[in-house]
């Protein structure tokens, strides 16, 4: 299993738009056959901060996610216009 953890900081005034885009991307991504989980979190004390937690069956499922049309539309085109900073970490289940 592959896990993707993403931290994002919304541009000032773009928090609601980013949340909507992330929720739409999550809903579409959850429909992918290799997607196990896709959760969007928002900071309680820092509502401009977002955290995504994604799980995919394997590397092939991650690659399928990254070439999906909705990934291109949201993750490569829309979301970068709403984000001031982004950090992505890829994890593999140990054991």
N, C-alpha and C positions, 0 to 999 in steps of 0.2 A: 504494500500500500504506500502511496505517495501522498504527502501532505504539503500543502502550500499555505504559508502564513504571510499575509500582506498587511502592512501598516500604512495608512494614508493620512495626510493632513490636508483638509479642504482649504481652498483659497477662501479668504474672507468674503462672506456673503454667498458662498456657493455650497454651504452645508446641506441644505434641503435638496438641491439639484443633484449633489453627489449621492446622497442617501437614496434618492429615487433611482438613479442610474445603477447603483450597486444592487439594489433590490431587484430591478428588472434583469440585470445580468445573472444574478443568483438564480432566479426562477427559471431562466432559460438553460443555465448550466446544469441545474438539477435534473433536467430532462435527458441529459446525455447518458448513454448506456454505462459508461465507465465512471460516472460521478457518484460517489457514495454520500458525500455531504458537502454542503456549501452554505456557510453561515456568515451573515453580515452583523457586525457589532458596532456600536457607537459609544464613544466615551461618556461616562456618567458625569464626571467633573470637567471634561474637556470635549464638548459636543462637536468640535471641529475635527476630532480624531476618530478614525475608523479602523477596524480590524476585521480582516476576512480570514476565515478558516475553511479550507477546502480539503477534501480527501478524494483521491482517485484510485481506482483499482490497481493501476500499474503505469509505467512510463508511456505506454501506447495510449492510454486514456488521457494522460496529460497532454500528449501531442495532439490528439483528436480535439481536445478542448481548445488548444491554442490555434488551430486552423479553422475552427467553427466560425461561421459568418457572424454570429452574435458576439463572439469574443472580439473580432476585428472591429465591429461597429461600436462596442462599448469600451473595451479595454485599450484599444489602440487609437480610437478616434475621439470619442466623447469624454471619457473619464480624465485623460491627461489635461484637458482644458479646465477641469474643475479642481485639480490637485496641485498643491504647492510643494509637497514632498511625498515620496513613496519609497517603501523598503519591502522587498520580497525575499523570503527564505523558502527553500525547498527542503523537505525532510523525508526521510525514508524510515518506515517502521523498523525498529530494531528487533532482532530475534525472530 
